[in-house]
Amino acid sequence: MWNIVGQEKAVSFLRKSLEKGSLAHAYLVVGPPHVGKMALATNLAQAINCEAADPPCNKCAACQRIAAGKHADVQVIELAQIAESGEGESKTKISVEQIDQILHAVNLAPFEGKYRVFIIDGVEFMSIAAANRLLKTIEEPVKNVVFILLTANERLVPVTVVSRCQRIELLPVTSEQIEKGLITFYQVDPEKAKLLARIANGRFGWSVSANSDDNLVQQRTEWINDWREMFDADYDRRFTFAAKLVEKYNQDRSVVQRKLDLLLNWWHDLLLVKVDCQKDLVNIDFNDELKKMASGYNMGQIRAFIGRIQLAKEQLRQNSNHQLIMEVLMLNITERNDQKNLVA
Ligand SMILES: [Zn+2]
């Protein structure tokens, strides 16, 4: 059984490939952060090493050892481990040494399973040298070896690598699908599943992590409250906040990107409140606060600031002047109409 939620197209494609015995030697799984790319890769690794008639069975020794991360033939390189190990520039790259380590294992016969599977998460963070080294291997497929490369940003993966992989795209999942998946596959309490499914905002992988780690939900609440404080803050405090964001961005881009996503979700929710479409809110646990805040703006103001946030996100991707981008964004936080009245 494939325990992947809301990715019928990808799963059906892989299932058919397995049935026909037409596995690719390299896959590139593309999708937004935490949508479930690693879950799919793990499931695929299980499916091709499963001992049962209808793989993946999730029950045989191979399936269970792969799920537990203990199978000798399934190797995972995760960026999280890399991020903690280095300093500065090196921590955002997958190095030649790391690729060499796995390439060394490529030529060894599978130890306990049918295939050796190498899963590389965050393949957009490979250094050019590492990508070239990897490319040589996927250009000359090795029997019984499958590479599964995962990326949230396909544009940053060298075209030469992309062109040699079978591409599989994962799309954001609806909150209904996430809710159902949490209850069916992870036996989550329905009330909790409902909240997690909403605030996951299409990221099934995130909802699974947040179910077992309360800190994730708590951190999200803190980040939202930081933004809410800024909506009413004076320019001095906003600029201090912008400077902190820039500092953080230089250390760990993904944190600031997530914070900006939260800001975008918040303002999108304000728009939904305005058009009386609360059933689609992401931040359902802030329903009252959203209603109160929305009453101070008109649609045009909300749309304009959403545009500002999207612009800032795009400019950051293009690596322009980070300080200026953040300051302009903070400067443009729309003043509430009721605040203006108070001043007047
Ligand atoms: Zn199995």
Residues whose N, C-alpha, C, O or C-beta is under 5 A from the ligand:
A	BS01	ZN	C50 E51 A52 P56 C57 N58 K59 C60 C63
